[in-house]
Amino acid sequence: MEHVDTLINARWIIPVEPAGKVFSLHSLAIRDGRILALLPSDEAANRYQARRTVDLSEHALIPGLVNAHTHAAMNLLRGLADDLPLMRWLEEHIWPAEQLHVGPEFVHDGVEAACAEMLLGGTTTFNDMYFFPDIAARVANQAGLRASLGMIVIDFPSAYGDGPDDYLDKGLALRDHWRDSPLISTAFAPHAPYTVGDDALRRVAVLASELDAPVHMHVHETAFEVQQSEEAIGQRPLQRLQDLGLLGPGFMAVHMTQVTEEEITLMARVNASVVHCPESNLKLASGFCPVQALLDAGVNVALGTDSAASNNDLDMFSELRTAALLAKGVSGNAAALPAAQALRMATLNGARALGLGEITGSLEPGKFADITAVRLTGLDSEPVFEPLSHLVYSSNRNQVTDVWVAGRQLLRNRELTTINRDTVLGKLRHWRELIAATDA
């Protein structure tokens, strides 16, 4: 018999690729952190001798979820100043709180809390945009998650840097430090068209091309943003980014709630990705991303939660369901964004947007064993007619029981194996007292 590290036997396996496929009574064989085979459980029992066998007879196995847009450290700002318009929320509460509190300790504790929350919700990869990405990289790596850390660029100074050149220099040092990491990757992360000038964006475009690195940016988040740009320079933000050389296969446009047919065509033509954050957009009344129209045009659309400050959680299962339902309402078509496509957005599409599609995002032999197990039994879950549809429309993150990244188990029967839950809770309560005392 062939030896493997782990054999996971499951009631269902939903690999995402091939699209829409559901395997019943199948197993995953894992060796050296990668998926060796996906095969019927009776065949697996005869073929493999495993050091550890996991039987999940009530579960569906899916690829670990990919949260394609986060500001993980902002978990410390969850629920601060809710029910306000975006710019008032930012200018009167979030930015002042960040100016007072953001530093290495803030980022460490916020990212650690975010990693714990994401693992408990079945997320194995996240794409982050925030200050002190070096701290975030260290925390994510220690927790065992896969993370793409943004090399932040913004025009104004912060506790992290004094301007665009300083931010880029620090980002490039971060990239060099983690270049050989199996878990940590990097992307250029200019904040938004309205916070980054042309000179900095041109430098980002050149560096991204030279280094073949992704670019992660808020784009067309609100009608106000687009209107401001048209009034100031006579041009919509996306066209400005195109003229500056930023749009291409590695470009991730986050939000995109204000989009014309011509802009959809442009995104498809340059093979860029859109990261849809439906719950944050709804909460801040930013608008509706035309997801089905983008998909119909051939645009790669991924899914993200945004931060816990604007969402107010990092729950990708909730995001999945909201995205699927919202797409139907926006398009007026009940068949829009079916369950299989929604799950693909939250897994393989996200991995591809980050340049990680060859190593994660689906349960295929050769890819890393980034796996989430979801229990589909109980009064709130049964009967289960179509497990894939059930995951999107009926399941929630509390049904996630086990999570692996590169074959390493980070969640075992709802218990975190790399993060101390009580320690994190203590830090969250400490920061609540500090931040509440200074919020106007």
KETOR-922476 format. One record per residue (C-alpha): residue number from 0; x, y, z. Coordinates in pm, 1 decimal, padded with zeros to 6 digits. Layout:
// KETOR-922476
+-----+----------+----------+----------+
|   n |       xx |       yy |       zz |
+-----+----------+----------+----------+
| NUM |        X |        Y |        Z |
...
+-----+----------+----------+----------+
//
This chain:
// KETOR-922476
+-----+----------+----------+----------+
|   n |       xx |       yy |       zz |
+-----+----------+----------+----------+
|   0 |  00000.0 |  00000.0 |  00000.0 |
|   1 |  00108.4 |  00355.7 | -00069.1 |
|   2 |  00183.3 |  00570.5 |  00235.5 |
|   3 |  00022.7 |  00912.8 |  00282.2 |
|   4 |  00020.2 |  01161.7 |  00565.3 |
|   5 | -00356.3 |  01208.8 |  00591.1 |
|   6 | -00663.4 |  01047.3 |  00446.2 |
|   7 | -00990.4 |  01240.6 |  00483.2 |
|   8 | -01308.0 |  01043.1 |  00415.6 |
|   9 | -01615.5 |  01259.5 |  00361.0 |
|  10 | -01983.8 |  01228.0 |  00279.4 |
|  11 | -01936.6 |  01476.4 | -00003.7 |
|  12 | -01641.1 |  01645.1 | -00171.1 |
|  13 | -01704.3 |  01958.3 | -00377.4 |
|  14 | -01374.4 |  02034.2 | -00554.1 |
|  15 | -01496.7 |  02346.6 | -00746.2 |
|  16 | -01294.4 |  02226.9 | -01042.8 |
|  17 | -01447.1 |  02050.7 | -01238.9 |
|  18 | -01720.1 |  02312.8 | -01213.1 |
|  19 | -02036.1 |  02210.8 | -01030.9 |
|  20 | -01913.9 |  01858.6 | -00955.8 |
|  21 | -02009.4 |  01685.6 | -00628.4 |
|  22 | -01847.8 |  01355.5 | -00530.0 |
|  23 | -02032.0 |  01136.1 | -00281.4 |
|  24 | -01848.6 |  00903.9 | -00038.5 |
|  25 | -01506.1 |  01013.0 | -00159.0 |
|  26 | -01171.1 |  01075.9 |  00006.5 |
|  27 | -00874.8 |  01308.3 | -00020.6 |
|  28 | -00526.5 |  01161.5 |  00013.5 |
|  29 | -00268.5 |  01415.5 |  00131.2 |
|  30 |  00109.7 |  01390.1 |  00125.5 |
|  31 |  00372.4 |  01657.4 |  00190.3 |
|  32 |  00103.0 |  01920.8 |  00224.3 |
|  33 | -00050.3 |  01859.7 | -00116.9 |
|  34 | -00348.5 |  01667.9 | -00247.4 |
|  35 | -00228.0 |  01339.3 | -00390.8 |
|  36 | -00564.4 |  01203.1 | -00501.7 |
|  37 | -00941.2 |  01246.2 | -00487.2 |
|  38 | -01107.4 |  00905.9 | -00517.4 |
|  39 | -01392.4 |  00686.0 | -00387.7 |
|  40 | -01347.8 |  00604.6 | -00019.9 |
|  41 | -01353.2 |  00227.0 | -00072.6 |
|  42 | -01070.2 |  00256.9 | -00325.1 |
|  43 | -00876.4 |  00487.4 | -00092.7 |
|  44 | -00897.1 |  00232.7 |  00189.7 |
|  45 | -00740.5 | -00033.4 | -00034.0 |
|  46 | -00475.8 |  00191.5 | -00189.5 |
|  47 | -00339.3 |  00405.6 |  00093.8 |
|  48 | -00188.2 |  00355.6 |  00436.4 |
|  49 | -00234.1 |  00683.2 |  00622.9 |
|  50 | -00055.1 |  00809.3 |  00929.4 |
|  51 | -00383.4 |  00978.8 |  01020.6 |
|  52 | -00733.0 |  00904.3 |  00896.5 |
|  53 | -01017.2 |  01153.1 |  00946.6 |
|  54 | -01373.4 |  01033.0 |  00901.3 |
|  55 | -01626.0 |  01306.4 |  00827.9 |
|  56 | -01941.9 |  01115.2 |  00744.9 |
|  57 | -02171.7 |  01416.1 |  00794.7 |
|  58 | -01959.4 |  01671.4 |  00611.3 |
|  59 | -01890.5 |  01834.3 |  00279.5 |
|  60 | -01529.2 |  01913.8 |  00198.4 |
|  61 | -01471.6 |  02229.8 | -00004.4 |
|  62 | -01159.5 |  02426.7 | -00092.3 |
|  63 | -01056.3 |  02666.6 |  00181.0 |
|  64 | -01236.4 |  02994.3 |  00120.7 |
|  65 | -01041.1 |  03286.0 | -00025.8 |
|  66 | -01125.1 |  03627.8 |  00119.6 |
|  67 | -01000.6 |  03843.9 | -00165.4 |
|  68 | -01029.5 |  04180.0 |  00012.7 |
|  69 | -00971.8 |  04254.3 |  00379.0 |
|  70 | -00822.7 |  04507.0 |  00615.7 |
|  71 | -00755.3 |  04245.8 |  00881.9 |
|  72 | -00621.2 |  04470.8 |  01157.0 |
|  73 | -00946.7 |  04667.0 |  01150.1 |
|  74 | -01107.1 |  04382.5 |  01345.0 |
|  75 | -01024.6 |  04606.5 |  01641.7 |
|  76 | -01267.2 |  04866.2 |  01499.5 |
|  77 | -01563.1 |  04630.2 |  01455.9 |
|  78 | -01886.8 |  04817.7 |  01519.9 |
|  79 | -01726.0 |  05158.5 |  01565.6 |
|  80 | -01965.1 |  05428.6 |  01434.5 |
|  81 | -02218.9 |  05217.3 |  01249.5 |
|  82 | -02499.7 |  05348.1 |  01025.2 |
|  83 | -02307.4 |  05637.6 |  00869.0 |
|  84 | -02227.2 |  05725.7 |  00505.5 |
|  85 | -01883.5 |  05612.9 |  00387.2 |
|  86 | -01696.2 |  05944.7 |  00388.9 |
|  87 | -01845.4 |  06063.6 |  00717.2 |
|  88 | -01769.8 |  05725.0 |  00871.7 |
|  89 | -01410.3 |  05747.7 |  00749.7 |
|  90 | -01338.8 |  06114.6 |  00816.3 |
|  91 | -01507.7 |  06151.1 |  01154.7 |
|  92 | -01442.2 |  05813.9 |  01314.6 |
|  93 | -01222.6 |  05559.1 |  01139.8 |
|  94 | -00935.3 |  05779.1 |  01025.6 |
|  95 | -00914.2 |  05966.1 |  01359.8 |
|  96 | -00913.4 |  05633.0 |  01546.1 |
|  97 | -00638.0 |  05504.7 |  01321.2 |
|  98 | -00429.2 |  05819.0 |  01369.7 |
|  99 | -00446.7 |  05771.1 |  01745.5 |
| 100 | -00402.8 |  05397.1 |  01774.5 |
| 101 | -00249.9 |  05231.3 |  01468.6 |
| 102 |  00096.7 |  05091.7 |  01525.4 |
| 103 |  00272.0 |  04754.3 |  01534.1 |
| 104 |  00081.6 |  04633.3 |  01842.5 |
| 105 | -00256.7 |  04737.4 |  01699.1 |
| 106 | -00185.1 |  04555.4 |  01374.1 |
| 107 | -00050.3 |  04245.7 |  01548.0 |
| 108 | -00353.1 |  04207.3 |  01772.4 |
| 109 | -00607.1 |  04295.2 |  01503.6 |
| 110 | -00462.3 |  04054.3 |  01248.9 |
| 111 | -00437.1 |  03776.8 |  01506.5 |
| 112 | -00807.3 |  03822.0 |  01588.1 |
| 113 | -00891.8 |  03828.6 |  01218.0 |
| 114 | -00696.8 |  03508.1 |  01153.3 |
| 115 | -00884.6 |  03335.0 |  01435.0 |
| 116 | -01220.0 |  03453.1 |  01301.2 |
| 117 | -01138.2 |  03354.3 |  00944.9 |
| 118 | -01021.5 |  03006.0 |  01039.7 |
| 119 | -01336.3 |  02947.7 |  01244.3 |
| 120 | -01532.1 |  03047.0 |  00932.4 |
| 121 | -01344.4 |  02826.1 |  00687.4 |
| 122 | -01121.7 |  03089.7 |  00525.4 |
| 123 | -00769.7 |  02971.2 |  00448.6 |
| 124 | -00640.7 |  03256.5 |  00229.1 |
| 125 | -00686.4 |  03630.8 |  00262.1 |
| 126 | -00577.2 |  03935.4 |  00066.3 |
| 127 | -00495.5 |  04224.1 |  00296.0 |
| 128 | -00451.1 |  04598.0 |  00254.3 |
| 129 | -00331.3 |  04784.7 |  00562.2 |
| 130 | -00044.5 |  04954.2 |  00738.6 |
| 131 |  00246.6 |  04752.1 |  00883.1 |
| 132 |  00204.3 |  04457.2 |  00643.4 |
| 133 |  00530.4 |  04316.9 |  00779.6 |
| 134 |  00356.0 |  04259.9 |  01112.9 |
| 135 |  00050.5 |  04110.3 |  00941.1 |
| 136 |  00273.1 |  03872.2 |  00743.5 |
| 137 |  00441.0 |  03747.0 |  01058.3 |
| 138 |  00109.6 |  03689.5 |  01236.5 |
| 139 | -00053.5 |  03512.5 |  00941.9 |
| 140 |  00249.7 |  03293.1 |  00888.8 |
| 141 |  00258.5 |  03195.9 |  01255.5 |
| 142 | -00113.4 |  03114.2 |  01247.8 |
| 143 | -00060.4 |  02906.0 |  00934.4 |
| 144 | -00291.4 |  03092.5 |  00696.8 |
| 145 | -00210.3 |  03173.6 |  00339.0 |
| 146 | -00198.7 |  03551.7 |  00294.0 |
| 147 | -00134.6 |  03805.7 |  00021.7 |
| 148 | -00006.9 |  04119.5 |  00194.8 |
| 149 | -00058.6 |  04456.8 |  00035.2 |
| 150 |  00239.2 |  04681.7 | -00025.3 |
| 151 |  00034.1 |  04983.1 |  00078.1 |
| 152 |  00062.6 |  05313.7 | -00111.8 |
| 153 | -00117.5 |  05630.9 | -00009.4 |
| 154 | -00030.9 |  05998.7 | -00051.2 |
| 155 | -00048.6 |  06105.4 |  00311.7 |
| 156 |  00183.7 |  06008.9 |  00596.6 |
| 157 |  00091.9 |  05764.8 |  00872.1 |
| 158 |  00252.5 |  05586.6 |  01163.7 |
| 159 |  00382.2 |  05337.2 |  00907.8 |
| 160 |  00541.5 |  05570.5 |  00651.3 |
| 161 |  00588.0 |  05931.4 |  00546.2 |
| 162 |  00470.5 |  05915.4 |  00184.3 |
| 163 |  00447.2 |  05707.6 | -00134.2 |
| 164 |  00819.3 |  05651.3 | -00182.5 |
| 165 |  00865.1 |  05538.8 |  00176.1 |
| 166 |  00564.3 |  05306.4 |  00154.0 |
| 167 |  00693.8 |  05150.8 | -00166.8 |
| 168 |  01045.0 |  05104.5 | -00030.2 |
| 169 |  00902.9 |  04926.0 |  00273.8 |
| 170 |  00673.8 |  04719.3 |  00057.1 |
| 171 |  00958.2 |  04605.0 | -00165.2 |
| 172 |  01159.2 |  04508.9 |  00144.2 |
| 173 |  00859.0 |  04307.2 |  00262.7 |
| 174 |  00839.3 |  04131.9 | -00073.3 |
| 175 |  01209.8 |  04044.2 | -00062.0 |
| 176 |  01185.9 |  03912.5 |  00294.0 |
| 177 |  00898.8 |  03673.1 |  00217.3 |
| 178 |  00982.0 |  03583.7 | -00141.3 |
| 179 |  01051.7 |  03216.6 | -00059.2 |
| 180 |  00761.8 |  03167.3 |  00181.2 |
| 181 |  00511.8 |  02891.5 |  00096.6 |
| 182 |  00231.5 |  03089.7 |  00265.8 |
| 183 |  00304.3 |  03462.1 |  00226.7 |
| 184 |  00283.7 |  03651.9 | -00101.0 |
| 185 |  00259.0 |  04022.9 | -00179.2 |
| 186 |  00063.4 |  04260.9 | -00400.7 |
| 187 |  00095.2 |  04631.6 | -00462.0 |
| 188 | -00188.1 |  04802.8 | -00277.8 |
| 189 | -00243.6 |  05166.9 | -00375.5 |
| 190 | -00542.4 |  05259.4 | -00160.8 |
| 191 | -00774.6 |  05428.1 | -00412.4 |
| 192 | -00766.3 |  05668.6 | -00707.1 |
| 193 | -00866.1 |  05957.8 | -00480.3 |
| 194 | -00583.7 |  05896.8 | -00228.2 |
| 195 | -00291.4 |  05823.7 | -00462.9 |
| 196 | -00148.2 |  06066.9 | -00717.5 |
| 197 | -00035.6 |  06003.0 | -01072.8 |
| 198 |  00338.5 |  05986.2 | -01001.2 |
| 199 |  00298.5 |  05715.3 | -00738.6 |
| 200 |  00056.2 |  05519.5 | -00956.0 |
| 201 |  00296.3 |  05532.3 | -01251.1 |
| 202 |  00571.6 |  05391.5 | -01029.2 |
| 203 |  00337.5 |  05116.1 | -00910.0 |
| 204 |  00253.0 |  05029.5 | -01271.3 |
| 205 |  00620.0 |  05002.2 | -01365.9 |
| 206 |  00714.3 |  04795.8 | -01061.1 |
| 207 |  00414.5 |  04565.8 | -01096.3 |
| 208 |  00508.1 |  04497.7 | -01457.6 |
| 209 |  00875.9 |  04441.3 | -01378.4 |
| 210 |  00804.0 |  04210.1 | -01084.3 |
| 211 |  00493.7 |  04043.1 | -01230.6 |
| 212 |  00309.9 |  04134.8 | -00910.2 |
| 213 | -00064.3 |  04186.7 | -00861.4 |
| 214 | -00217.0 |  04528.0 | -00789.0 |
| 215 | -00502.2 |  04551.2 | -00535.8 |
| 216 | -00702.0 |  04876.8 | -00523.2 |
| 217 | -01040.8 |  05021.4 | -00427.0 |
| 218 | -01202.4 |  05142.2 | -00750.8 |
| 219 | -01544.2 |  05298.7 | -00821.0 |
| 220 | -01665.3 |  05227.7 | -00469.2 |
| 221 | -01918.3 |  05512.0 | -00466.3 |
| 222 | -02093.5 |  05746.1 | -00707.9 |
| 223 | -01934.6 |  06037.1 | -00519.8 |
| 224 | -01585.2 |  05906.6 | -00598.3 |
| 225 | -01664.5 |  05889.5 | -00969.7 |
| 226 | -01832.0 |  06231.3 | -00970.4 |
| 227 | -01536.0 |  06393.8 | -00796.0 |
| 228 | -01295.8 |  06254.2 | -01052.5 |
| 229 | -01508.5 |  06367.5 | -01344.8 |
| 230 | -01534.7 |  06718.2 | -01201.2 |
| 231 | -01164.3 |  06743.8 | -01116.8 |
| 232 | -01000.5 |  06592.5 | -01426.8 |
| 233 | -01287.9 |  06524.3 | -01666.9 |
| 234 | -01227.3 |  06152.2 | -01646.4 |
| 235 | -01369.1 |  05854.1 | -01461.2 |
| 236 | -01121.5 |  05681.9 | -01223.5 |
| 237 | -01099.9 |  05354.9 | -01416.1 |
| 238 | -01003.9 |  05531.4 | -01737.5 |
| 239 | -00737.7 |  05727.0 | -01547.9 |
| 240 | -00592.4 |  05399.8 | -01418.3 |
| 241 | -00594.8 |  05259.1 | -01769.9 |
| 242 | -00411.6 |  05565.6 | -01902.7 |
| 243 | -00151.3 |  05529.7 | -01626.6 |
| 244 | -00081.7 |  05170.6 | -01730.4 |
| 245 | -00225.2 |  04993.5 | -01425.6 |
| 246 | -00495.5 |  04776.8 | -01577.2 |
| 247 | -00398.8 |  04425.3 | -01678.2 |
| 248 | -00425.6 |  04058.7 | -01579.3 |
| 249 | -00283.7 |  04123.4 | -01231.6 |
| 250 | -00514.5 |  04412.3 | -01147.1 |
| 251 | -00784.1 |  04364.1 | -00879.7 |
| 252 | -01051.3 |  04634.0 | -00872.9 |
| 253 | -01234.0 |  04617.9 | -00541.2 |
| 254 | -01603.4 |  04715.7 | -00515.8 |
| 255 | -01683.0 |  04845.8 | -00866.4 |
| 256 | -02037.1 |  04950.5 | -00779.5 |
| 257 | -02044.3 |  05224.4 | -01045.3 |
| 258 | -01974.3 |  05058.0 | -01378.8 |
| 259 | -02073.5 |  05130.2 | -01738.2 |
| 260 | -02102.4 |  04874.5 | -02017.7 |
| 261 | -01785.4 |  05019.8 | -02170.0 |
| 262 | -01599.8 |  04968.4 | -01842.3 |
| 263 | -01716.7 |  04608.6 | -01820.1 |
| 264 | -01584.4 |  04555.5 | -02172.2 |
| 265 | -01254.5 |  04719.9 | -02075.0 |
| 266 | -01210.6 |  04496.8 | -01768.5 |
| 267 | -01275.1 |  04187.6 | -01979.4 |
| 268 | -01039.1 |  04302.3 | -02253.7 |
| 269 | -00745.2 |  04360.9 | -02019.6 |
| 270 | -00824.7 |  04040.8 | -01824.1 |
| 271 | -00845.7 |  04221.5 | -01489.9 |
| 272 | -01036.4 |  04093.6 | -01185.8 |
| 273 | -01313.8 |  04247.1 | -00978.9 |
| 274 | -01345.3 |  04177.4 | -00606.2 |
| 275 | -01707.7 |  04197.9 | -00497.9 |
| 276 | -01780.7 |  04296.4 | -00135.1 |
| 277 | -02161.0 |  04287.9 | -00124.3 |
| 278 | -02226.9 |  04322.8 |  00248.9 |
| 279 | -01989.9 |  04615.5 |  00300.3 |
| 280 | -02137.0 |  04787.8 | -00005.7 |
| 281 | -02489.0 |  04734.4 |  00126.3 |
| 282 | -02406.7 |  04856.6 |  00475.8 |
| 283 | -02239.6 |  05174.0 |  00349.4 |
| 284 | -02503.7 |  05224.6 |  00075.5 |
| 285 | -02224.6 |  05237.7 | -00180.8 |
| 286 | -02417.2 |  05078.0 | -00466.0 |
| 287 | -02443.6 |  04744.3 | -00643.7 |
| 288 | -02170.8 |  04569.8 | -00836.9 |
| 289 | -02317.8 |  04424.5 | -01161.3 |
| 290 | -02176.9 |  04079.4 | -01092.9 |
| 291 | -02371.8 |  03881.0 | -01351.2 |
| 292 | -02292.0 |  04129.9 | -01626.6 |
| 293 | -01922.7 |  04109.6 | -01537.9 |
| 294 | -01928.3 |  03729.7 | -01537.5 |
| 295 | -02118.1 |  03721.7 | -01865.2 |
| 296 | -01846.3 |  03939.8 | -02017.1 |
| 297 | -01577.9 |  03698.6 | -01900.0 |
| 298 | -01441.2 |  03902.6 | -01609.9 |
| 299 | -01294.5 |  03704.6 | -01320.3 |
| 300 | -01504.1 |  03805.5 | -01017.1 |
| 301 | -01383.8 |  03713.8 | -00667.7 |
| 302 | -01543.4 |  03768.4 | -00329.2 |
| 303 | -01427.3 |  03961.0 | -00022.7 |
| 304 | -01568.2 |  04073.7 |  00308.6 |
| 305 | -01392.1 |  04409.6 |  00334.8 |
| 306 | -01306.4 |  04491.2 |  00697.2 |
| 307 | -01491.6 |  04398.5 |  01013.7 |
| 308 | -01531.1 |  04772.9 |  01064.8 |
| 309 | -01759.8 |  04807.6 |  00764.2 |
| 310 | -01918.9 |  04464.7 |  00735.1 |
| 311 | -01912.7 |  04384.1 |  01047.2 |
| 312 | -01751.3 |  04042.7 |  01021.7 |
| 313 | -01518.6 |  03829.8 |  00811.1 |
| 314 | -01786.4 |  03568.7 |  00739.8 |
| 315 | -01741.4 |  03435.6 |  00387.6 |
| 316 | -02043.5 |  03204.4 |  00416.0 |
| 317 | -02265.6 |  03504.1 |  00478.5 |
| 318 | -02092.4 |  03686.8 |  00193.5 |
| 319 | -02157.8 |  03391.6 | -00037.8 |
| 320 | -02528.6 |  03389.9 |  00031.0 |
| 321 | -02562.8 |  03767.2 |  00008.0 |
| 322 | -02372.1 |  03777.2 | -00321.0 |
| 323 | -02593.4 |  03510.3 | -00475.6 |
| 324 | -02918.2 |  03670.1 | -00360.0 |
| 325 | -02812.4 |  04024.8 | -00448.1 |
| 326 | -02708.0 |  03923.6 | -00799.1 |
| 327 | -03057.4 |  03788.8 | -00860.4 |
| 328 | -03220.1 |  04104.7 | -00732.1 |
| 329 | -02991.6 |  04341.2 | -00924.4 |
| 330 | -03021.5 |  04151.3 | -01251.9 |
| 331 | -03390.9 |  04067.8 | -01215.3 |
| 332 | -03304.4 |  03709.1 | -01296.9 |
| 333 | -03357.3 |  03429.6 | -01043.3 |
| 334 | -03104.0 |  03215.9 | -01231.4 |
| 335 | -02826.5 |  03472.7 | -01194.8 |
| 336 | -02516.8 |  03373.6 | -00997.8 |
| 337 | -02609.5 |  03011.8 | -00924.2 |
| 338 | -02463.6 |  02837.6 | -00620.5 |
| 339 | -02176.3 |  02671.6 | -00805.0 |
| 340 | -02062.4 |  03005.0 | -00949.4 |
| 341 | -02091.4 |  03179.4 | -00611.4 |
| 342 | -01874.3 |  02913.5 | -00446.3 |
| 343 | -01624.1 |  02944.9 | -00729.4 |
| 344 | -01605.7 |  03320.6 | -00667.6 |
| 345 | -01522.1 |  03251.4 | -00303.0 |
| 346 | -01251.4 |  02997.3 | -00385.9 |
| 347 | -01086.0 |  02951.1 | -00724.5 |
| 348 | -01170.9 |  03294.8 | -00865.5 |
| 349 | -01019.3 |  03456.0 | -00558.2 |
| 350 | -00706.6 |  03243.5 | -00584.8 |
| 351 | -00670.5 |  03335.3 | -00952.5 |
| 352 | -00712.1 |  03705.0 | -00880.2 |
| 353 | -00422.4 |  03679.0 | -00633.0 |
| 354 | -00203.7 |  03486.5 | -00875.4 |
| 355 | -00240.6 |  03173.3 | -00660.5 |
| 356 | -00474.3 |  02972.3 | -00880.4 |
| 357 | -00211.2 |  02711.0 | -00958.2 |
| 358 | -00163.7 |  02618.6 | -00591.9 |
| 359 | -00498.8 |  02670.5 | -00414.7 |
| 360 | -00868.2 |  02745.8 | -00468.2 |
| 361 | -00980.8 |  02396.7 | -00572.9 |
| 362 | -00938.4 |  02040.3 | -00449.0 |
| 363 | -00728.5 |  01905.8 | -00733.4 |
| 364 | -00434.2 |  01665.5 | -00717.0 |
| 365 | -00109.4 |  01860.2 | -00703.4 |
| 366 | -00255.6 |  02162.8 | -00529.3 |
| 367 | -00193.2 |  02241.2 | -00166.0 |
| 368 | -00434.7 |  02075.0 |  00074.4 |
| 369 | -00623.6 |  02391.1 |  00173.3 |
| 370 | -00951.9 |  02235.5 |  00286.8 |
| 371 | -01262.3 |  02333.1 |  00480.3 |
| 372 | -01501.1 |  02076.6 |  00628.0 |
| 373 | -01864.6 |  02179.9 |  00680.1 |
| 374 | -02110.5 |  01966.7 |  00878.0 |
| 375 | -02443.5 |  01944.0 |  00693.1 |
| 376 | -02655.3 |  01771.7 |  00958.0 |
| 377 | -02905.7 |  01892.8 |  01214.1 |
| 378 | -03250.2 |  02043.2 |  01235.7 |
| 379 | -03134.7 |  02366.3 |  01073.0 |
| 380 | -02966.6 |  02184.9 |  00782.9 |
| 381 | -03161.1 |  01881.0 |  00673.5 |
| 382 | -03284.5 |  01747.2 |  00443.2 |
| 383 | -02990.8 |  01791.5 |  00206.1 |
| 384 | -03098.2 |  01747.1 | -00155.6 |
| 385 | -02813.4 |  01930.3 | -00331.1 |
| 386 | -02508.1 |  01976.3 | -00105.4 |
| 387 | -02349.8 |  02244.9 | -00322.6 |
| 388 | -02663.9 |  02459.5 | -00324.5 |
| 389 | -02710.4 |  02382.5 |  00044.5 |
| 390 | -02367.9 |  02525.0 |  00127.6 |
| 391 | -02452.5 |  02858.4 | -00032.8 |
| 392 | -02814.4 |  02906.7 |  00070.8 |
| 393 | -02852.9 |  02715.1 |  00399.2 |
| 394 | -02515.2 |  02683.5 |  00570.6 |
| 395 | -02332.4 |  02917.7 |  00804.8 |
| 396 | -01980.2 |  02952.4 |  00935.8 |
| 397 | -02062.5 |  02784.2 |  01265.7 |
| 398 | -02098.5 |  02457.7 |  01075.0 |
| 399 | -01729.4 |  02464.7 |  00984.4 |
| 400 | -01560.8 |  02205.3 |  01204.1 |
| 401 | -01216.1 |  02146.0 |  01055.0 |
| 402 | -00970.9 |  02342.0 |  00841.8 |
| 403 | -00638.0 |  02249.8 |  00685.2 |
| 404 | -00380.9 |  02471.7 |  00510.4 |
| 405 | -00109.7 |  02290.0 |  00316.6 |
| 406 | -00213.4 |  01972.4 |  00498.6 |
| 407 | -00165.5 |  02123.5 |  00843.8 |
| 408 | -00479.7 |  02118.1 |  01056.3 |
| 409 | -00548.5 |  02466.3 |  01193.2 |
| 410 | -00903.1 |  02396.2 |  01317.5 |
| 411 | -00996.0 |  02063.3 |  01473.0 |
| 412 | -01356.4 |  02006.0 |  01578.4 |
| 413 | -01405.7 |  02385.4 |  01621.9 |
| 414 | -01084.2 |  02424.9 |  01824.4 |
| 415 | -00804.5 |  02643.9 |  01692.8 |
| 416 | -00468.3 |  02468.2 |  01695.0 |
| 417 | -00233.8 |  02764.6 |  01633.9 |
| 418 | -00410.3 |  03056.5 |  01805.6 |
| 419 | -00510.9 |  03085.9 |  02171.6 |
| 420 | -00875.1 |  03189.4 |  02171.6 |
| 421 | -00875.2 |  03326.2 |  02527.5 |
| 422 | -00565.0 |  03536.6 |  02467.1 |
| 423 | -00721.7 |  03691.4 |  02159.1 |
| 424 | -01044.0 |  03769.6 |  02343.4 |
| 425 | -00848.1 |  03943.4 |  02618.7 |
| 426 | -00669.6 |  04162.9 |  02365.7 |
| 427 | -00994.7 |  04253.0 |  02190.4 |
| 428 | -01148.5 |  04370.0 |  02515.6 |
| 429 | -00836.2 |  04570.3 |  02601.7 |
| 430 | -00849.0 |  04754.2 |  02267.8 |
| 431 | -01219.8 |  04819.0 |  02303.7 |
| 432 | -01155.5 |  05020.0 |  02620.2 |
| 433 | -00873.5 |  05220.7 |  02459.2 |
| 434 | -01059.9 |  05301.9 |  02138.5 |
| 435 | -01398.4 |  05375.5 |  02299.8 |
| 436 | -01236.1 |  05627.1 |  02531.9 |
| 437 | -01111.1 |  05836.8 |  02239.7 |
| 438 | -01391.7 |  05807.0 |  01980.0 |
| 439 | -01583.7 |  06131.9 |  01939.2 |
+-----+----------+----------+----------+
//
